[in-house]
Amino acid sequence: MGFAGHYLPVPFTIVCRECGQSFEMVTFEDHCPHCRMVYGVTPCHAFDPANVMAAGREE
Ligand SMILES: [Zn+2]
């Protein structure tokens, strides 16, 4: 997952499915600052927030 720390072409504002609060996702893998749920998107879907997937919480 070498792309995880790369910046998205356009940041997404997504609503966290864990805590219901919105946050701005700026890299291909980023986490909710409220509950630390990690989200990821693949580069081929980087323009569509619908393809952002929850990857589980950080420890
Ligand atoms: Zn959250």
N, CA, C, O and the ligand as a Tripos MOL2 file, in Angstrom:
@<TRIPOS>MOLECULE
protein
  237   235    60     0     0
PROTEIN
NO_CHARGES

@<TRIPOS>ATOM
      1 N           0.8560   -1.2000    0.0000 N.3       1 MET1
      2 CA          0.0000    0.0000    0.0000 C.3       1 MET1
      3 C           0.8870    1.2430    0.0000 C.2       1 MET1
      4 O           0.7760    2.0910    0.8860 O.2       1 MET1
      5 N           1.7620    1.3490   -0.9900 N.am      2 GLY2
      6 CA          2.7100    2.4500   -1.0120 C.3       2 GLY2
      7 C           2.1010    3.8020   -1.2680 C.2       2 GLY2
      8 O           2.7490    4.8290   -1.0620 O.2       2 GLY2
      9 N           0.8570    3.8170   -1.7170 N.am      3 PHE3
     10 CA          0.1960    5.0850   -2.0220 C.3       3 PHE3
     11 C          -0.4750    5.7040   -0.8070 C.2       3 PHE3
     12 O          -0.9930    6.8180   -0.8840 O.2       3 PHE3
     13 N          -0.4700    4.9980    0.3080 N.am      4 ALA4
     14 CA         -1.3060    5.3930    1.4480 C.3       4 ALA4
     15 C          -1.0230    6.8010    1.9490 C.2       4 ALA4
     16 O          -1.9410    7.5030    2.3710 O.2       4 ALA4
     17 N           0.2280    7.2180    1.9100 N.am      5 GLY5
     18 CA          0.5520    8.5280    2.4440 C.3       5 GLY5
     19 C           0.5350    9.6350    1.4130 C.2       5 GLY5
     20 O           0.8560   10.7830    1.7200 O.2       5 GLY5
     21 N           0.1590    9.2910    0.1790 N.am      6 HIS6
     22 CA          0.1430   10.3040   -0.8780 C.3       6 HIS6
     23 C          -1.1130   11.1530   -0.7770 C.2       6 HIS6
     24 O          -2.1530   10.7020   -0.2980 O.2       6 HIS6
     25 N          -0.9950   12.3870   -1.2380 N.am      7 TYR7
     26 CA         -2.1360   13.2820   -1.1560 C.3       7 TYR7
     27 C          -3.1380   13.0240   -2.2730 C.2       7 TYR7
     28 O          -2.7710   12.7530   -3.4160 O.2       7 TYR7
     29 N          -4.4030   13.1160   -1.9120 N.am      8 LEU8
     30 CA         -5.4680   13.0180   -2.8990 C.3       8 LEU8
     31 C          -5.4220   14.2220   -3.8410 C.2       8 LEU8
     32 O          -5.0360   15.3170   -3.4300 O.2       8 LEU8
     33 N          -5.8160   14.0240   -5.1050 N.am      9 PRO9
     34 CA         -5.8920   15.1520   -6.0380 C.3       9 PRO9
     35 C          -6.8560   16.2220   -5.5330 C.2       9 PRO9
     36 O          -6.6160   17.4180   -5.6950 O.2       9 PRO9
     37 N          -7.9350   15.7790   -4.9280 N.am     10 VAL10
     38 CA         -8.9170   16.6770   -4.3270 C.3      10 VAL10
     39 C          -9.3020   16.0770   -2.9760 C.2      10 VAL10
     40 O          -9.7350   14.9270   -2.9140 O.2      10 VAL10
     41 N          -9.1480   16.8470   -1.8900 N.am     11 PRO11
     42 CA         -9.5230   16.2940   -0.5830 C.3      11 PRO11
     43 C         -11.0170   15.9860   -0.5210 C.2      11 PRO11
     44 O         -11.8280   16.6940   -1.1170 O.2      11 PRO11
     45 N         -11.3700   14.9420    0.1920 N.am     12 PHE12
     46 CA        -12.7720   14.6000    0.3890 C.3      12 PHE12
     47 C         -13.1820   15.0520    1.7770 C.2      12 PHE12
     48 O         -12.4080   14.9650    2.7290 O.2      12 PHE12
     49 N         -14.4140   15.5370    1.8780 N.am     13 THR13
     50 CA        -15.0270   15.6420    3.1960 C.3      13 THR13
     51 C         -15.9840   14.4760    3.3170 C.2      13 THR13
     52 O         -16.9620   14.3840    2.5750 O.2      13 THR13
     53 N         -15.7020   13.5940    4.2450 N.am     14 ILE14
     54 CA        -16.5600   12.4220    4.4030 C.3      14 ILE14
     55 C         -17.1470   12.3970    5.8090 C.2      14 ILE14
     56 O         -16.6110   12.9940    6.7420 O.2      14 ILE14
     57 N         -18.2480   11.6980    5.9270 N.am     15 VAL15
     58 CA        -18.8790   11.5270    7.2250 C.3      15 VAL15
     59 C         -18.4450   10.1750    7.7680 C.2      15 VAL15
     60 O         -18.6600    9.1400    7.1370 O.2      15 VAL15
     61 N         -17.8450   10.1950    8.9220 N.am     16 CYS16
     62 CA        -17.3560    8.9780    9.5410 C.3      16 CYS16
     63 C         -18.5170    8.0560    9.8650 C.2      16 CYS16
     64 O         -19.5000    8.4740   10.4760 O.2      16 CYS16
     65 N         -18.4050    6.8220    9.4610 N.am     17 ARG17
     66 CA        -19.5100    5.8950    9.7150 C.3      17 ARG17
     67 C         -19.5010    5.3770   11.1500 C.2      17 ARG17
     68 O         -20.4730    4.7730   11.6030 O.2      17 ARG17
     69 N         -18.4210    5.6090   11.8490 N.am     18 GLU18
     70 CA        -18.3380    5.1900   13.2400 C.3      18 GLU18
     71 C         -18.9700    6.1960   14.1810 C.2      18 GLU18
     72 O         -19.8100    5.8480   15.0110 O.2      18 GLU18
     73 N         -18.5560    7.4500   14.0430 N.am     19 CYS19
     74 CA        -18.9820    8.4650   15.0150 C.3      19 CYS19
     75 C         -19.9200    9.4990   14.4140 C.2      19 CYS19
     76 O         -20.4710   10.3270   15.1400 O.2      19 CYS19
     77 N         -20.1110    9.4660   13.0910 N.am     20 GLY20
     78 CA        -21.0850   10.3490   12.4610 C.3      20 GLY20
     79 C         -20.6170   11.7710   12.2510 C.2      20 GLY20
     80 O         -21.3850   12.6130   11.7870 O.2      20 GLY20
     81 N         -19.3630   12.0550   12.5850 N.am     21 GLN21
     82 CA        -18.8450   13.3980   12.3830 C.3      21 GLN21
     83 C         -18.0800   13.4590   11.0740 C.2      21 GLN21
     84 O         -17.4900   12.4710   10.6370 O.2      21 GLN21
     85 N         -18.0970   14.6370   10.4520 N.am     22 SER22
     86 CA        -17.4050   14.7590    9.1800 C.3      22 SER22
     87 C         -15.9590   15.1730    9.4080 C.2      22 SER22
     88 O         -15.6280   15.8360   10.3910 O.2      22 SER22
     89 N         -15.1110   14.7670    8.4780 N.am     23 PHE23
     90 CA        -13.7200   15.2000    8.5150 C.3      23 PHE23
     91 C         -13.1830   15.2370    7.1070 C.2      23 PHE23
     92 O         -13.7680   14.6630    6.1890 O.2      23 PHE23
     93 N         -12.0680   15.9120    6.9420 N.am     24 GLU24
     94 CA        -11.4700   16.0460    5.6310 C.3      24 GLU24
     95 C         -10.4040   14.9820    5.4390 C.2      24 GLU24
     96 O          -9.4840   14.8480    6.2450 O.2      24 GLU24
     97 N         -10.5440   14.2370    4.3670 N.am     25 MET25
     98 CA         -9.5830   13.1950    4.0230 C.3      25 MET25
     99 C          -8.6480   13.7720    2.9740 C.2      25 MET25
    100 O          -9.0860   14.1470    1.8870 O.2      25 MET25
    101 N          -7.3650   13.8450    3.2930 N.am     26 VAL26
    102 CA         -6.4210   14.5040    2.3870 C.3      26 VAL26
    103 C          -5.4020   13.5500    1.7760 C.2      26 VAL26
    104 O          -4.7470   13.8870    0.7900 O.2      26 VAL26
    105 N          -5.2680   12.3730    2.3520 N.am     27 THR27
    106 CA         -4.3530   11.3810    1.7830 C.3      27 THR27
    107 C          -5.1310   10.1020    1.4730 C.2      27 THR27
    108 O          -6.2550    9.9200    1.9410 O.2      27 THR27
    109 N          -4.5220    9.2200    0.6830 N.am     28 PHE28
    110 CA         -5.2060    7.9930    0.2640 C.3      28 PHE28
    111 C          -5.6030    7.1210    1.4410 C.2      28 PHE28
    112 O          -6.5650    6.3550    1.3790 O.2      28 PHE28
    113 N          -4.8420    7.2570    2.5090 N.am     29 GLU29
    114 CA         -5.2520    6.6020    3.7420 C.3      29 GLU29
    115 C          -5.1910    7.6450    4.8400 C.2      29 GLU29
    116 O          -4.1530    8.2670    5.0660 O.2      29 GLU29
    117 N          -6.3030    7.8280    5.5140 N.am     30 ASP30
    118 CA         -6.3870    8.8720    6.5320 C.3      30 ASP30
    119 C          -7.3390    8.3830    7.6100 C.2      30 ASP30
    120 O          -8.0660    7.4100    7.4110 O.2      30 ASP30
    121 N          -7.3330    9.0540    8.7380 N.am     31 HIS31
    122 CA         -8.2090    8.5840    9.8090 C.3      31 HIS31
    123 C          -9.0550    9.7120   10.3720 C.2      31 HIS31
    124 O          -8.6900   10.8860   10.3150 O.2      31 HIS31
    125 N         -10.1730    9.3240   10.9070 N.am     32 CYS32
    126 CA        -11.0780   10.2620   11.5630 C.3      32 CYS32
    127 C         -10.3930   10.8170   12.8100 C.2      32 CYS32
    128 O          -9.9310   10.0500   13.6540 O.2      32 CYS32
    129 N         -10.3230   12.1410   12.9320 N.am     33 PRO33
    130 CA         -9.6650   12.7120   14.1140 C.3      33 PRO33
    131 C         -10.5070   12.5570   15.3780 C.2      33 PRO33
    132 O         -10.0100   12.7670   16.4850 O.2      33 PRO33
    133 N         -11.7660   12.1930   15.2190 N.am     34 HIS34
    134 CA        -12.6720   12.1030   16.3610 C.3      34 HIS34
    135 C         -12.6180   10.7270   17.0130 C.2      34 HIS34
    136 O         -12.6080   10.6200   18.2390 O.2      34 HIS34
    137 N         -12.5840    9.6860   16.2080 N.am     35 CYS35
    138 CA        -12.6160    8.3360   16.7860 C.3      35 CYS35
    139 C         -11.4860    7.4510   16.2580 C.2      35 CYS35
    140 O         -11.3500    6.3040   16.6820 O.2      35 CYS35
    141 N         -10.6810    7.9710   15.3440 N.am     36 ARG36
    142 CA         -9.5060    7.2780   14.8090 C.3      36 ARG36
    143 C          -9.8310    6.1110   13.8780 C.2      36 ARG36
    144 O          -8.9680    5.2700   13.6250 O.2      36 ARG36
    145 N         -11.0350    6.0470   13.3750 N.am     37 MET37
    146 CA        -11.3380    5.0650   12.3460 C.3      37 MET37
    147 C         -10.5310    5.4110   11.0870 C.2      37 MET37
    148 O         -10.4960    6.5610   10.6500 O.2      37 MET37
    149 N          -9.8860    4.3890   10.5210 N.am     38 VAL38
    150 CA         -9.0450    4.6080    9.3520 C.3      38 VAL38
    151 C          -9.8560    4.3670    8.0770 C.2      38 VAL38
    152 O         -10.6160    3.4040    7.9730 O.2      38 VAL38
    153 N          -9.6730    5.2540    7.1320 N.am     39 TYR39
    154 CA        -10.3150    5.1320    5.8230 C.3      39 TYR39
    155 C          -9.2590    5.1030    4.7320 C.2      39 TYR39
    156 O          -8.2070    5.7320    4.8410 O.2      39 TYR39
    157 N          -9.5650    4.3570    3.6760 N.am     40 GLY40
    158 CA         -8.6390    4.2920    2.5610 C.3      40 GLY40
    159 C          -9.3800    4.3490    1.2460 C.2      40 GLY40
    160 O         -10.5380    3.9400    1.1590 O.2      40 GLY40
    161 N          -8.7100    4.8580    0.2140 N.am     41 VAL41
    162 CA         -9.2460    4.8500   -1.1390 C.3      41 VAL41
    163 C          -8.0990    4.5130   -2.0850 C.2      41 VAL41
    164 O          -6.9620    4.9340   -1.8710 O.2      41 VAL41
    165 N          -8.4020    3.7610   -3.1150 N.am     42 THR42
    166 CA         -7.3570    3.4010   -4.0710 C.3      42 THR42
    167 C          -7.1910    4.5150   -5.1020 C.2      42 THR42
    168 O          -8.1490    5.2300   -5.3990 O.2      42 THR42
    169 N          -5.9870    4.6670   -5.6480 N.am     43 PRO43
    170 CA         -5.7360    5.7700   -6.5790 C.3      43 PRO43
    171 C          -6.6730    5.7770   -7.7860 C.2      43 PRO43
    172 O          -7.0010    6.8500   -8.2930 O.2      43 PRO43
    173 N          -7.1060    4.6230   -8.2510 N.am     44 CYS44
    174 CA         -7.9930    4.5990   -9.4180 C.3      44 CYS44
    175 C          -9.4000    5.0960   -9.1000 C.2      44 CYS44
    176 O         -10.2010    5.3350  -10.0030 O.2      44 CYS44
    177 N          -9.6950    5.2500   -7.7980 N.am     45 HIS45
    178 CA        -11.0090    5.7560   -7.4000 C.3      45 HIS45
    179 C         -10.8870    7.0790   -6.6490 C.2      45 HIS45
    180 O         -11.7840    7.4780   -5.9070 O.2      45 HIS45
    181 N          -9.7680    7.7390   -6.8580 N.am     46 ALA46
    182 CA         -9.4520    8.8930   -6.0160 C.3      46 ALA46
    183 C         -10.3490   10.1010   -6.2430 C.2      46 ALA46
    184 O         -10.2670   11.0820   -5.5030 O.2      46 ALA46
    185 N         -11.2010   10.0400   -7.2570 N.am     47 PHE47
    186 CA        -12.0900   11.1760   -7.4900 C.3      47 PHE47
    187 C         -13.5080   10.9080   -6.9950 C.2      47 PHE47
    188 O         -14.3970   11.7390   -7.1760 O.2      47 PHE47
    189 N         -13.7180    9.7700   -6.3820 N.am     48 ASP48
    190 CA        -15.0720    9.4070   -5.9880 C.3      48 ASP48
    191 C         -15.1370    9.0100   -4.5140 C.2      48 ASP48
    192 O         -14.7080    7.9160   -4.1500 O.2      48 ASP48
    193 N         -15.6700    9.8920   -3.6610 N.am     49 PRO49
    194 CA        -15.7400    9.5900   -2.2270 C.3      49 PRO49
    195 C         -16.5690    8.3490   -1.9230 C.2      49 PRO49
    196 O         -16.4340    7.7660   -0.8470 O.2      49 PRO49
    197 N         -17.4270    7.9350   -2.8580 N.am     50 ALA50
    198 CA        -18.2320    6.7390   -2.6340 C.3      50 ALA50
    199 C         -17.3620    5.4880   -2.5140 C.2      50 ALA50
    200 O         -17.8070    4.4700   -1.9840 O.2      50 ALA50
    201 N         -16.1410    5.5590   -2.9980 N.am     51 ASN51
    202 CA        -15.2530    4.4020   -2.9550 C.3      51 ASN51
    203 C         -14.3170    4.4110   -1.7510 C.2      51 ASN51
    204 O         -13.4480    3.5470   -1.6320 O.2      51 ASN51
    205 N         -14.4890    5.3650   -0.8740 N.am     52 VAL52
    206 CA        -13.6990    5.3570    0.3520 C.3      52 VAL52
    207 C         -14.1860    4.2140    1.2420 C.2      52 VAL52
    208 O         -15.3850    4.0670    1.4790 O.2      52 VAL52
    209 N         -13.2550    3.4200    1.7220 N.am     53 MET53
    210 CA        -13.6140    2.2780    2.5420 C.3      53 MET53
    211 C         -13.0240    2.4060    3.9350 C.2      53 MET53
    212 O         -11.8900    2.8510    4.1160 O.2      53 MET53
    213 N         -13.8050    2.0130    4.8910 N.am     54 ALA54
    214 CA        -13.3100    1.9790    6.2590 C.3      54 ALA54
    215 C         -12.3590    0.8040    6.4050 C.2      54 ALA54
    216 O         -12.6530   -0.3050    5.9590 O.2      54 ALA54
    217 N         -11.2230    1.0540    7.0300 N.am     55 ALA55
    218 CA        -10.2100    0.0210    7.1630 C.3      55 ALA55
    219 C         -10.0000   -0.4210    8.6030 C.2      55 ALA55
    220 O          -9.1110   -1.2220    8.8900 O.2      55 ALA55
    221 N         -10.8120    0.1000    9.5010 N.am     56 GLY56
    222 CA        -10.6920   -0.2800   10.8990 C.3      56 GLY56
    223 C          -9.9800    0.7870   11.7190 C.2      56 GLY56
    224 O          -9.3280    1.6740   11.1680 O.2      56 GLY56
    225 N         -10.1060    0.6980   13.0070 N.am     57 ARG57
    226 CA         -9.5280    1.7220   13.8660 C.3      57 ARG57
    227 C          -8.0440    1.5090   14.0930 C.2      57 ARG57
    228 O          -7.5510    0.3820   14.1370 O.2      57 ARG57
    229 N          -7.3490    2.6260   14.2360 N.am     58 GLU58
    230 CA         -5.9550    2.5790   14.6400 C.3      58 GLU58
    231 C          -5.8780    2.1400   16.0910 C.2      58 GLU58
    232 O          -6.7670    2.4260   16.8930 O.2      58 GLU58
    233 N          -4.8250    1.4580   16.4040 N.am     59 GLU59
    234 CA         -4.6050    1.0950   17.8110 C.3      59 GLU59
    235 C          -4.0300    2.2750   18.5500 C.2      59 GLU59
    236 O          -3.7690    2.1840   19.7490 O.2      59 GLU59
    237 ZN        -15.0540    9.0470   13.5530 Zn       60 ZN60
@<TRIPOS>BOND
     1     1     2 1
     2     2     3 1
     3     3     4 2
     4     3     5 am
     5     5     6 1
     6     6     7 1
     7     7     8 2
     8     7     9 am
     9     9    10 1
    10    10    11 1
    11    11    12 2
    12    11    13 am
    13    13    14 1
    14    14    15 1
    15    15    16 2
    16    15    17 am
    17    17    18 1
    18    18    19 1
    19    19    20 2
    20    19    21 am
    21    21    22 1
    22    22    23 1
    23    23    24 2
    24    23    25 am
    25    25    26 1
    26    26    27 1
    27    27    28 2
    28    27    29 am
    29    29    30 1
    30    30    31 1
    31    31    32 2
    32    31    33 am
    33    33    34 1
    34    34    35 1
    35    35    36 2
    36    35    37 am
    37    37    38 1
    38    38    39 1
    39    39    40 2
    40    39    41 am
    41    41    42 1
    42    42    43 1
    43    43    44 2
    44    43    45 am
    45    45    46 1
    46    46    47 1
    47    47    48 2
    48    47    49 am
    49    49    50 1
    50    50    51 1
    51    51    52 2
    52    51    53 am
    53    53    54 1
    54    54    55 1
    55    55    56 2
    56    55    57 am
    57    57    58 1
    58    58    59 1
    59    59    60 2
    60    59    61 am
    61    61    62 1
    62    62    63 1
    63    63    64 2
    64    63    65 am
    65    65    66 1
    66    66    67 1
    67    67    68 2
    68    67    69 am
    69    69    70 1
    70    70    71 1
    71    71    72 2
    72    71    73 am
    73    73    74 1
    74    74    75 1
    75    75    76 2
    76    75    77 am
    77    77    78 1
    78    78    79 1
    79    79    80 2
    80    79    81 am
    81    81    82 1
    82    82    83 1
    83    83    84 2
    84    83    85 am
    85    85    86 1
    86    86    87 1
    87    87    88 2
    88    87    89 am
    89    89    90 1
    90    90    91 1
    91    91    92 2
    92    91    93 am
    93    93    94 1
    94    94    95 1
    95    95    96 2
    96    95    97 am
    97    97    98 1
    98    98    99 1
    99    99   100 2
   100    99   101 am
   101   101   102 1
   102   102   103 1
   103   103   104 2
   104   103   105 am
   105   105   106 1
   106   106   107 1
   107   107   108 2
   108   107   109 am
   109   109   110 1
   110   110   111 1
   111   111   112 2
   112   111   113 am
   113   113   114 1
   114   114   115 1
   115   115   116 2
   116   115   117 am
   117   117   118 1
   118   118   119 1
   119   119   120 2
   120   119   121 am
   121   121   122 1
   122   122   123 1
   123   123   124 2
   124   123   125 am
   125   125   126 1
   126   126   127 1
   127   127   128 2
   128   127   129 am
   129   129   130 1
   130   130   131 1
   131   131   132 2
   132   131   133 am
   133   133   134 1
   134   134   135 1
   135   135   136 2
   136   135   137 am
   137   137   138 1
   138   138   139 1
   139   139   140 2
   140   139   141 am
   141   141   142 1
   142   142   143 1
   143   143   144 2
   144   143   145 am
   145   145   146 1
   146   146   147 1
   147   147   148 2
   148   147   149 am
   149   149   150 1
   150   150   151 1
   151   151   152 2
   152   151   153 am
   153   153   154 1
   154   154   155 1
   155   155   156 2
   156   155   157 am
   157   157   158 1
   158   158   159 1
   159   159   160 2
   160   159   161 am
   161   161   162 1
   162   162   163 1
   163   163   164 2
   164   163   165 am
   165   165   166 1
   166   166   167 1
   167   167   168 2
   168   167   169 am
   169   169   170 1
   170   170   171 1
   171   171   172 2
   172   171   173 am
   173   173   174 1
   174   174   175 1
   175   175   176 2
   176   175   177 am
   177   177   178 1
   178   178   179 1
   179   179   180 2
   180   179   181 am
   181   181   182 1
   182   182   183 1
   183   183   184 2
   184   183   185 am
   185   185   186 1
   186   186   187 1
   187   187   188 2
   188   187   189 am
   189   189   190 1
   190   190   191 1
   191   191   192 2
   192   191   193 am
   193   193   194 1
   194   194   195 1
   195   195   196 2
   196   195   197 am
   197   197   198 1
   198   198   199 1
   199   199   200 2
   200   199   201 am
   201   201   202 1
   202   202   203 1
   203   203   204 2
   204   203   205 am
   205   205   206 1
   206   206   207 1
   207   207   208 2
   208   207   209 am
   209   209   210 1
   210   210   211 1
   211   211   212 2
   212   211   213 am
   213   213   214 1
   214   214   215 1
   215   215   216 2
   216   215   217 am
   217   217   218 1
   218   218   219 1
   219   219   220 2
   220   219   221 am
   221   221   222 1
   222   222   223 1
   223   223   224 2
   224   223   225 am
   225   225   226 1
   226   226   227 1
   227   227   228 2
   228   227   229 am
   229   229   230 1
   230   230   231 1
   231   231   232 2
   232   231   233 am
   233   233   234 1
   234   234   235 1
   235   235   236 2
@<TRIPOS>SUBSTRUCTURE
     1 MET1         2 RESIDUE 1 A MET
     2 GLY2         6 RESIDUE 1 A GLY
     3 PHE3        10 RESIDUE 1 A PHE
     4 ALA4        14 RESIDUE 1 A ALA
     5 GLY5        18 RESIDUE 1 A GLY
     6 HIS6        22 RESIDUE 1 A HIS
     7 TYR7        26 RESIDUE 1 A TYR
     8 LEU8        30 RESIDUE 1 A LEU
     9 PRO9        34 RESIDUE 1 A PRO
    10 VAL10       38 RESIDUE 1 A VAL
    11 PRO11       42 RESIDUE 1 A PRO
    12 PHE12       46 RESIDUE 1 A PHE
    13 THR13       50 RESIDUE 1 A THR
    14 ILE14       54 RESIDUE 1 A ILE
    15 VAL15       58 RESIDUE 1 A VAL
    16 CYS16       62 RESIDUE 1 A CYS
    17 ARG17       66 RESIDUE 1 A ARG
    18 GLU18       70 RESIDUE 1 A GLU
    19 CYS19       74 RESIDUE 1 A CYS
    20 GLY20       78 RESIDUE 1 A GLY
    21 GLN21       82 RESIDUE 1 A GLN
    22 SER22       86 RESIDUE 1 A SER
    23 PHE23       90 RESIDUE 1 A PHE
    24 GLU24       94 RESIDUE 1 A GLU
    25 MET25       98 RESIDUE 1 A MET
    26 VAL26      102 RESIDUE 1 A VAL
    27 THR27      106 RESIDUE 1 A THR
    28 PHE28      110 RESIDUE 1 A PHE
    29 GLU29      114 RESIDUE 1 A GLU
    30 ASP30      118 RESIDUE 1 A ASP
    31 HIS31      122 RESIDUE 1 A HIS
    32 CYS32      126 RESIDUE 1 A CYS
    33 PRO33      130 RESIDUE 1 A PRO
    34 HIS34      134 RESIDUE 1 A HIS
    35 CYS35      138 RESIDUE 1 A CYS
    36 ARG36      142 RESIDUE 1 A ARG
    37 MET37      146 RESIDUE 1 A MET
    38 VAL38      150 RESIDUE 1 A VAL
    39 TYR39      154 RESIDUE 1 A TYR
    40 GLY40      158 RESIDUE 1 A GLY
    41 VAL41      162 RESIDUE 1 A VAL
    42 THR42      166 RESIDUE 1 A THR
    43 PRO43      170 RESIDUE 1 A PRO
    44 CYS44      174 RESIDUE 1 A CYS
    45 HIS45      178 RESIDUE 1 A HIS
    46 ALA46      182 RESIDUE 1 A ALA
    47 PHE47      186 RESIDUE 1 A PHE
    48 ASP48      190 RESIDUE 1 A ASP
    49 PRO49      194 RESIDUE 1 A PRO
    50 ALA50      198 RESIDUE 1 A ALA
    51 ASN51      202 RESIDUE 1 A ASN
    52 VAL52      206 RESIDUE 1 A VAL
    53 MET53      210 RESIDUE 1 A MET
    54 ALA54      214 RESIDUE 1 A ALA
    55 ALA55      218 RESIDUE 1 A ALA
    56 GLY56      222 RESIDUE 1 A GLY
    57 ARG57      226 RESIDUE 1 A ARG
    58 GLU58      230 RESIDUE 1 A GLU
    59 GLU59      234 RESIDUE 1 A GLU
    60 ZN60       237 GROUP 0 **** ****
